[in-house]
Amino acid sequence: MGEGIATREQGVVDGRFYLHLGDALQRVGQNEKALEVYKEGVKEGLFASVYQRSLYSVDGLKAQPWWSPDETPYASSIKELEKHWLDIKNEALSLMTDKGFKPEAENLKDSGDWKQFEIFARGRKIERNCRLAPKTCALIGKIPDAAGCKRGQAKFSLMHPGTHVWAHVGPTNCRLRLHLGLVVPPKVRIRVANETRQWKEGKVLMFDDSFEHEVWHEGDSLRLVLIVDFWHPDLSASQKASLSPI
């Protein structure tokens, strides 16, 4: 694939080629070579930066890896989620053995066990799962820019000890991703771009997942978070209406 990119033939200068080549190099530990591929992608105008490499992007949106809820119009809604975090946690724990928890299916996991329970996807409620998690579903349903985010999801994310999620990027810069810590043991962390943070129970982390991110669980018990995607606050109403679902 690398030789193909070097030819610069018609159809080869494509973000997908650069993204997949860089990803493959990272997974075999050739990070410097991957960085060179990403730098070339930036030069070609395929990526916004070496860290922000989404393929379904809208120009002109504010780009930063980590966000504070106070930088968005969603701060009061996010405070409501934090206020009810114990209700959300208990609802999620009651579902632990439910078949609604599905293994991660995007080939992002290097090791361990990582499952997800979707509540909303592509701007639509998952009816069966919402019946099982009515409190959480109702809280998210009160936030139009989360429940109606056609380029996002809301889900419980359950991660077992020993899990490592490869460095990767989300498909679009049109959303901001919120993590609400529900069960957070020691030695779990997430890197977004070049900054690593840790979850806290009852508190949120907010980031732009079009930037490269990676997760490690080196603890000895389950990690559980609620993930909620919000429309990027710079998008207009007409843009939100016209964007295709992802």
N, C-alpha and C positions, 0 to 999 in steps of 0.2 A: 504493500500500500504506500509506503514511504517513497519508493521509486516512482510510483504512479503520480504522486503529488508533485514530485520534482520535475516531471515532464511538462506540467502546466498545460496539458492538452485541454481542448474544449470539454467542459463538463467535469473536469477534475478539480478545479478551484471551487470547491463546495465545502461549506462548513462541516457537513457530516463526515467527510473524509478526514479532515483535520481533527475533529472531535474524537472519532473512533481510533485513529492512530495514536493520538496523545493518551487516550484512556488505556489502550493496550500497553503502551510503553510504561505508564505508571504502574500498572498491575504486575509488571515483571521487574519493578524496581529501577527502571531507567528514567528517573525523574528529570534529569538534566536534558535528555533528548526530548522528553515530552514537553518541557518548557520551551525548547526551541521550536517545536511544532506549533505550540500555541502562540508564540511570538510571531511566527510567520502568518498564522491565521489572523492576528491583529493587523499586521501590515497589509494583508489582502482585504481588510474591511469585513472579515467574516465574524469576528468576535469583538465585543466592546473592549475587553482587556484580557490578559492572560488568565485571570480568575473568573471573569464573567463571560461565559461561553454559551449562553442559551441560543437556540436556533430559531425560536418563534418569538421574535422580539418586536417591540414598538420603540421607535426612536424618541429621544427627548425625555425619557422618564428618569427621575432622580435615581442615581445608582450608588449604593453603598452596601457593604456586606451586612452590617448589624444595624438594627433600628431600635429606637425607643418608642413605645406606644404613644408617648406625648408628641412625637414627630408626625403623627398620623391623626386623621379625624376619628379614629376608632378607640381612643383612650378610654372613654367612659364604658364602652361595650366590653373592652378587655378587663376593666376593673370588675365588671359584673361576673365575668368568667372566673376571675381570681376569688371573688367573694364566695362563689358557689363551688370552689374546687373540691371540697370534701364530698359534696353530693355527687359531683362528676366522678371522683375517685371511686366511691362506693359502688356507683352504677357500673363502672368499668370492671371492678373486681368481681362483681356478680356475674360477669359475662366470660370469665376467664376460660371456662371449659366449653364455651359455645362455638359451634362450627362457623360462626360468622367471622372469627379470627382466621385470616388466611395468611399463608406464608408469603413473604415478600417475593414478588414475581418479576422484578426488572433486572435480575442478575447484578444486583448492587452489593450483595453480601459476600464478603471474603470468608468469614468463618462464623460459627455460632448459630443462633436461632432468633429469627425476627419475624413477628407476625403483626398483622394490621386488621382493624375492624372498622370498615368504612361506614360513615353516617351520611355524608353528602359527597357527591362526586359530579364534576362537570356542571355544577349549578343546580343539581337535582337531589332531592332527598332519597335515601335508600330506605324504602318504606319498611321492609322487614326488620332491618337493624334499628330503625328509629322506634319501632314498637318495643324493642328490647332495651333501648336506652332513651326513654322518653324525656327525662329531665335534661340530659345533655342536648338532645335534638331540639328541644324547645328553646334552650338558651341560645344555641347557634341560629335557630330559625328567626330570632329577633334581630339578627344582624344581617341586613340585606346584602351588604358587600362581602359577606362570608358565605351565607347560604346560597347566594346567587352567583358566586364566583365560578364562571364557566371554565376557567383555566386552573381550577384548584380542587381541593378535597377537604373534608373534615373527617378525622379518624382517630381511633385509639391506636397507639403504637407500643407494642410489647416486645421487649428485648431481653434475651437471656444472657447470663454471664458468658464471657468468652467471645462475644460477637464483635466483629469489626466490619464496618461498612466502608467499602472502597470510596476514595475521593471521587466525587461526581458532581454534575450540575443538573439543575432542573431544566425543563424544556423551554421555559418562558420567563421573561422579566416582567410580566404583567401582574404578578402577585407578590405579596409578602407572606411569609410563613411564620405562624405563631406556634410555639411549643409551650404547653402548660404542664409543669411538673406535677405528677400525681404520686408516683412511688419512685424515689430517687436514692439509690444506695451510693456509698462512696465509690470513687474510681470509675465514674462514667463521665465522658466529656464529648464535646462537639467542636470541631474546627470549622469556621467559615472564613474563606480567604486565608489570611495569615494570623488570625486571632482565635484562640481556643477558650471556650467557656464551659461552665458546668451548670446543670439544671439545679433548681431548688424546688422543693415541694410547695405547691400553692403559688408559685411565681412563674412568670412567663419569660421566655426568650423570643425575640422577634428578629428575623433575618430575611434577606433576599436570597432565595435558593437558586437563582440563576448564577450565583457565585459558587465556586467550588467549595464543597463541604464534605466532611468525613467524620465518622463516629467510632468511638471505642468504648466497649464495656469491659472493664478489667476488674469489676467488683465480683461479689459472690451471691447476689440475689437479683430478682427481676427488676427491670426498669420499665416504668409505665408513664407515658405522656399522652396528652391530647394534642393533636395537630389540627390547626385550623388555618386555612388559606384565605387571605383577604385580597380583593382587587388592589392593585397599586394605586395609591391615592392621587397620583398625577393623571390617571386616565379620566377622560371625559365620559359623560353618560352615553354619548353616541358611540364612542370607542368600545365601551363595555358591551353595548348592544350588538355591535357589528363583529366583534372578535369571535372566531370559531372556537368551539370547546376543545379542551385538551384533557 
